[in-house]
């Protein structure tokens, strides 16, 4: 089996050429059904898989890379069809087909997807068939999706469920593909390694899934909670944010510290601060970045990009724009002063 040590010629043919993959990206290319089975079995335990080779041209390529709970996956079969049965699982996956076709049976029915189609693989258990397919996707713990849904809508987690597997519109589909490309690039380059950026990326993927694939947050009316949006709630939240800004905290974490549900905390900040809890968190992190730039010594290796990433700003140009709006100067000038 050629796992990570796959020869350069095969790597170029199956992975698009270029330099060797970083060490946190695992790859395999094989023409042996037995080696394919061994690789799959070592990584995915809670399912049954049957592979039928159509000819001696059978080939299998796969890659997997992860940062925290966020992962990218890709698999490609040549001259083979695959049937798989999965039990309920703790993660959710959205797959885009570059070629081939697949059929998906789940408690909500049956769906067929062909080339350039995207399919959600929910965590409820399913039977899956694909034929000579080449697909790539992003996987995320379902718990993150439930948390983001609860924060955004106030819907209880037990009521959050995906009801369809195909994108709700072409625009939503394009947005999901852009999200998946961003995540893939961030995992490959390790650009998402800083904890704040990784946490933000996981929330972004969850929000994109909820906006792309049919689910109960799109159709369920959420009752407005009892008004507990008092100044004391905001003070508790502010104290928590000020003390924990360098950590990957979420809206749920802040609300729990303030003693209310996320929607109530949102109301409280709008009423008493004219912002949102995450908006205030962003302000604090920008201020901490400013302090780090001011404290940097000449020649100590500090860069604007490094500081931006540490405080949760994935794109340096957006950090520079936000910084200039608040401090009326580019961050590079502060670093050099």
C-alpha positions as CSV (number, residue, x, y, z in Angstrom):
1,X,0.0,0.0,0.0
2,X,1.3,3.5,-0.9
3,X,0.2,5.7,2.0
4,X,2.0,9.0,2.3
5,X,5.0,7.4,0.5
6,X,3.1,7.2,-2.8
7,X,5.6,7.7,-5.7
8,X,5.9,11.1,-7.2
9,X,4.5,10.0,-10.6
10,X,1.3,8.6,-9.0
11,X,1.0,11.6,-6.8
12,X,1.1,13.9,-9.8
13,X,-1.4,11.9,-11.7
14,X,-3.9,11.6,-8.9
15,X,-3.3,14.7,-6.8
16,X,-2.5,17.4,-9.4
17,X,1.2,17.4,-9.1
18,X,3.3,19.9,-7.1
19,X,5.3,19.5,-3.9
20,X,4.7,16.7,-1.4
21,X,1.7,17.2,0.9
22,X,2.2,18.5,4.5
23,X,2.6,15.7,7.1
24,X,-0.9,16.2,8.6
25,X,-2.4,15.2,5.2
26,X,-2.7,11.4,4.8
27,X,-2.9,10.0,1.3
28,X,-3.2,6.6,-0.4
29,X,-3.1,5.5,-4.0
30,X,-3.5,1.8,-4.7
31,X,-4.7,-0.7,-7.4
32,X,-5.3,-3.4,-4.8
33,X,-8.9,-3.9,-3.5
34,X,-7.4,-5.5,-0.4
35,X,-5.2,-2.5,0.3
36,X,-8.1,-0.2,-0.2
37,X,-10.2,-2.2,2.3
38,X,-7.4,-2.2,4.9
39,X,-7.0,1.6,4.6
40,X,-10.7,2.3,4.8
41,X,-11.2,-0.1,7.7
42,X,-8.4,1.5,9.7
43,X,-10.1,4.9,9.5
44,X,-13.8,4.2,9.4
45,X,-15.0,1.5,11.9
46,X,-18.8,2.1,12.1
47,X,-19.9,1.0,8.7
48,X,-20.0,-1.8,6.2
49,X,-18.6,-1.3,2.7
50,X,-18.7,-3.5,-0.4
51,X,-16.5,-2.7,-3.5
52,X,-17.0,-4.2,-6.9
53,X,-14.2,-3.8,-9.4
54,X,-15.5,-3.5,-13.0
55,X,-12.1,-4.5,-14.5
56,X,-8.4,-4.8,-13.9
57,X,-8.2,-1.0,-14.1
58,X,-9.4,-0.7,-10.6
59,X,-7.7,2.1,-8.7
60,X,-8.4,4.0,-5.4
61,X,-7.1,7.4,-4.3
62,X,-8.0,9.1,-1.0
63,X,-6.7,11.9,1.2
64,X,-7.7,13.1,4.7
65,X,-6.5,16.1,6.6
66,X,-7.8,17.5,9.9
67,X,-7.3,20.4,12.3
68,X,-9.3,19.9,15.5
69,X,-12.8,18.7,14.6
70,X,-12.7,20.2,11.1
71,X,-11.5,17.9,8.3
72,X,-11.2,17.6,4.6
73,X,-11.7,14.3,2.7
74,X,-11.5,13.2,-0.8
75,X,-11.9,9.8,-2.5
76,X,-11.7,8.7,-6.1
77,X,-12.6,5.3,-7.6
78,X,-11.6,4.1,-11.1
79,X,-13.5,1.2,-12.6
80,X,-15.4,0.4,-9.4
81,X,-18.7,0.8,-7.6
82,X,-19.1,1.0,-3.9
83,X,-22.0,0.3,-1.5
84,X,-21.8,1.4,2.1
85,X,-24.1,1.3,5.1
86,X,-23.4,3.7,8.0
87,X,-24.8,3.8,11.5
88,X,-25.6,7.1,13.2
89,X,-22.5,9.0,13.8
90,X,-21.3,12.2,15.6
91,X,-20.1,14.1,12.5
92,X,-21.7,15.5,9.4
93,X,-20.2,15.6,5.9
94,X,-21.0,17.5,2.7
95,X,-19.5,16.0,-0.5
96,X,-19.1,17.5,-4.0
97,X,-18.8,15.1,-6.9
98,X,-16.3,16.0,-9.6
99,X,-17.3,12.9,-11.6
100,X,-19.4,9.8,-11.4
101,X,-22.7,9.5,-9.6
102,X,-24.1,8.4,-6.3
103,X,-27.3,7.3,-4.7
104,X,-28.1,8.0,-1.1
105,X,-30.9,6.4,1.0
106,X,-31.6,7.8,4.5
107,X,-34.7,8.1,6.8
108,X,-35.8,11.1,4.6
109,X,-35.9,9.1,1.3
110,X,-33.6,8.5,-1.6
111,X,-31.5,11.0,-3.6
112,X,-29.4,10.7,-6.7
113,X,-26.5,13.1,-7.4
114,X,-24.3,13.3,-10.5
115,X,-21.3,15.2,-11.7
116,X,-20.9,18.7,-10.1
117,X,-23.6,17.9,-7.6
118,X,-23.3,18.4,-3.9
119,X,-24.8,16.1,-1.3
120,X,-25.1,16.3,2.5
121,X,-24.4,13.1,4.4
122,X,-26.3,13.7,7.7
123,X,-25.4,11.8,10.9
124,X,-28.6,9.8,11.1
125,X,-27.5,6.6,9.4
126,X,-27.8,5.8,5.7
127,X,-27.1,3.5,2.8
128,X,-24.8,4.9,0.0
129,X,-23.9,3.8,-3.5
130,X,-21.4,5.4,-5.8
131,X,-20.1,4.5,-9.2
132,X,-16.7,5.5,-10.6
133,X,-16.9,8.6,-8.5
134,X,-14.4,11.3,-7.5
135,X,-15.7,13.4,-4.6
136,X,-14.3,15.8,-2.0
137,X,-15.9,17.3,1.1
138,X,-15.7,18.9,4.5
139,X,-16.7,17.1,7.7
140,X,-17.6,18.7,11.1
141,X,-18.8,17.5,14.5
142,X,-22.6,17.6,14.5
143,X,-22.4,19.2,18.0
144,X,-20.9,22.3,16.4
145,X,-23.8,22.5,13.9
146,X,-26.3,22.2,16.7
147,X,-24.7,24.9,18.8
148,X,-24.5,27.3,15.9
149,X,-28.1,26.6,15.1
150,X,-29.2,27.2,18.7
151,X,-27.2,30.5,18.9
152,X,-28.6,31.8,15.6
153,X,-32.2,30.9,16.1
154,X,-32.9,30.0,19.7
155,X,-34.3,26.7,18.5
156,X,-33.6,23.9,21.0
157,X,-30.9,21.5,19.8
158,X,-33.3,18.5,20.0
159,X,-35.5,20.3,17.4
160,X,-32.6,21.0,14.9
161,X,-32.6,18.4,12.1
162,X,-31.7,18.3,8.5
163,X,-34.7,17.5,6.3
164,X,-33.1,17.4,2.9
165,X,-29.7,16.6,1.3
166,X,-29.5,18.9,-1.7
167,X,-28.7,22.6,-1.7
168,X,-31.8,24.8,-1.4
169,X,-30.7,27.1,-4.3
170,X,-27.9,27.6,-6.9
171,X,-26.7,30.6,-4.9
172,X,-26.5,28.6,-1.6
173,X,-24.7,25.9,-3.5
174,X,-22.0,28.3,-4.8
175,X,-21.6,29.8,-1.3
176,X,-21.0,26.3,0.1
177,X,-18.4,25.4,-2.5
178,X,-16.6,28.7,-1.7
179,X,-16.7,27.8,2.0
180,X,-15.3,24.3,1.3
181,X,-12.5,25.7,-0.9
182,X,-11.5,28.1,1.9
183,X,-11.4,25.3,4.5
184,X,-9.4,23.1,2.2
185,X,-6.8,25.8,1.7
186,X,-6.7,26.7,5.4
187,X,-6.2,23.0,6.4
188,X,-3.5,22.3,3.8
189,X,-1.5,25.5,4.6
190,X,-2.1,25.2,8.3
191,X,-3.4,28.8,8.1
192,X,-6.3,27.8,10.3
193,X,-4.1,26.4,13.1
194,X,-4.4,29.4,15.5
195,X,-7.2,28.4,17.9
196,X,-9.3,31.5,17.3
197,X,-9.2,31.0,13.5
198,X,-10.0,27.3,13.8
199,X,-13.0,28.0,16.0
200,X,-14.2,30.7,13.6
201,X,-13.8,28.4,10.7
202,X,-15.8,25.6,12.4
203,X,-18.6,28.1,13.1
204,X,-18.5,29.4,9.5
205,X,-18.8,25.8,8.1
206,X,-21.7,25.0,10.4
207,X,-23.5,28.2,9.4
208,X,-22.9,27.5,5.8
209,X,-24.3,24.0,6.1
210,X,-27.4,25.4,7.8
211,X,-27.9,28.0,5.1
212,X,-27.3,25.5,2.2
213,X,-29.1,22.3,3.1
214,X,-32.8,22.1,4.2
215,X,-33.3,21.9,7.9
216,X,-35.7,22.8,10.6
217,X,-34.2,26.2,11.4
218,X,-35.5,27.3,8.0
219,X,-39.1,26.4,8.8
220,X,-39.7,26.5,12.5
221,X,-41.1,29.6,14.3
222,X,-39.0,30.4,17.4
223,X,-40.8,31.9,20.3
224,X,-39.2,35.1,21.8
225,X,-37.9,34.3,25.3
226,X,-38.9,36.0,28.4
227,X,-37.3,39.5,28.7
228,X,-34.3,39.1,30.9
229,X,-32.1,41.5,28.8
230,X,-30.9,43.6,31.7
231,X,-27.8,45.7,32.1
232,X,-26.5,43.1,34.7
233,X,-26.6,40.4,32.0
234,X,-24.4,42.6,29.8
235,X,-22.0,43.4,32.7
236,X,-21.5,39.7,33.4
237,X,-21.0,38.9,29.7
238,X,-18.5,41.8,29.3
239,X,-16.5,40.6,32.2
240,X,-16.3,37.1,30.8
241,X,-15.3,38.3,27.4
242,X,-12.6,40.6,28.8
243,X,-11.1,37.7,30.8
244,X,-11.3,35.1,28.0
245,X,-10.8,37.0,24.8
246,X,-7.7,35.0,23.8
247,X,-9.6,31.7,24.0
248,X,-11.9,30.3,21.3
249,X,-15.1,31.2,23.2
250,X,-18.5,31.0,21.5
251,X,-21.8,32.9,22.0
252,X,-23.1,29.9,24.0
253,X,-20.1,30.1,26.3
254,X,-20.7,33.9,26.9
255,X,-24.5,33.4,27.4
256,X,-23.8,30.6,30.0
257,X,-21.4,32.9,31.9
258,X,-24.1,35.6,31.9
259,X,-26.8,33.2,33.0
260,X,-29.1,33.6,30.0
261,X,-29.8,31.9,26.7
262,X,-28.0,33.2,23.6
263,X,-31.0,35.0,22.1
264,X,-31.6,36.9,25.3
265,X,-27.9,37.9,25.4
266,X,-28.2,39.2,21.8
267,X,-31.2,41.4,22.9
268,X,-29.4,42.7,25.9
269,X,-26.3,43.8,23.9
270,X,-28.4,45.5,21.2
271,X,-30.4,47.3,23.9
272,X,-27.6,48.4,26.2
273,X,-24.5,48.4,24.0
274,X,-25.9,48.9,20.4
275,X,-23.8,46.0,19.3
276,X,-23.8,42.2,19.6
277,X,-21.8,39.9,22.0
278,X,-19.6,38.7,19.1
279,X,-19.2,42.3,17.9
280,X,-18.0,43.3,21.4
281,X,-15.7,40.3,21.4
282,X,-14.2,41.4,18.1
283,X,-13.6,44.9,19.5
284,X,-11.7,43.5,22.5
285,X,-9.6,41.3,20.3
286,X,-8.8,44.2,18.0
287,X,-7.7,46.2,21.0
288,X,-5.5,43.3,22.2
289,X,-3.9,43.1,18.8
290,X,-3.2,46.9,19.0
291,X,-1.5,46.4,22.3
292,X,0.6,43.6,21.0
293,X,1.7,45.7,18.0
294,X,2.6,48.6,20.3
295,X,4.6,46.2,22.6
296,X,6.6,44.7,19.8
297,X,10.4,45.3,19.8
298,X,12.4,46.0,16.6
299,X,13.8,42.7,15.3
300,X,11.7,40.4,17.5
301,X,10.0,38.8,14.5
302,X,6.5,40.1,15.1
303,X,4.5,40.5,12.0
304,X,1.0,42.0,11.3
305,X,-0.2,38.7,9.8
306,X,0.9,36.8,12.9
307,X,-0.8,39.2,15.3
308,X,-3.9,39.2,13.2
309,X,-4.1,35.4,13.2
310,X,-3.5,35.2,16.9
311,X,-6.5,37.4,17.6
312,X,-8.9,35.7,15.2
313,X,-8.5,37.7,12.0
314,X,-8.0,35.2,9.1
315,X,-7.5,37.8,6.4
316,X,-4.8,40.4,7.0
317,X,-6.4,42.9,4.7
318,X,-9.6,42.8,6.6
319,X,-7.7,43.2,9.8
320,X,-5.9,46.2,8.4
321,X,-9.3,47.8,7.3
322,X,-10.8,47.2,10.8
323,X,-7.7,48.5,12.5
324,X,-7.5,51.6,10.4
325,X,-11.2,52.4,11.1
326,X,-10.5,52.4,14.8
327,X,-6.9,53.7,15.1
328,X,-6.8,55.9,12.0
329,X,-3.5,54.3,10.8
330,X,-2.4,51.0,9.2
331,X,-1.3,48.3,11.7
332,X,2.1,48.1,10.0
333,X,2.8,51.7,10.9
334,X,2.0,51.0,14.6
335,X,4.4,48.0,14.5
336,X,7.2,50.1,13.1
337,X,6.7,53.1,15.4
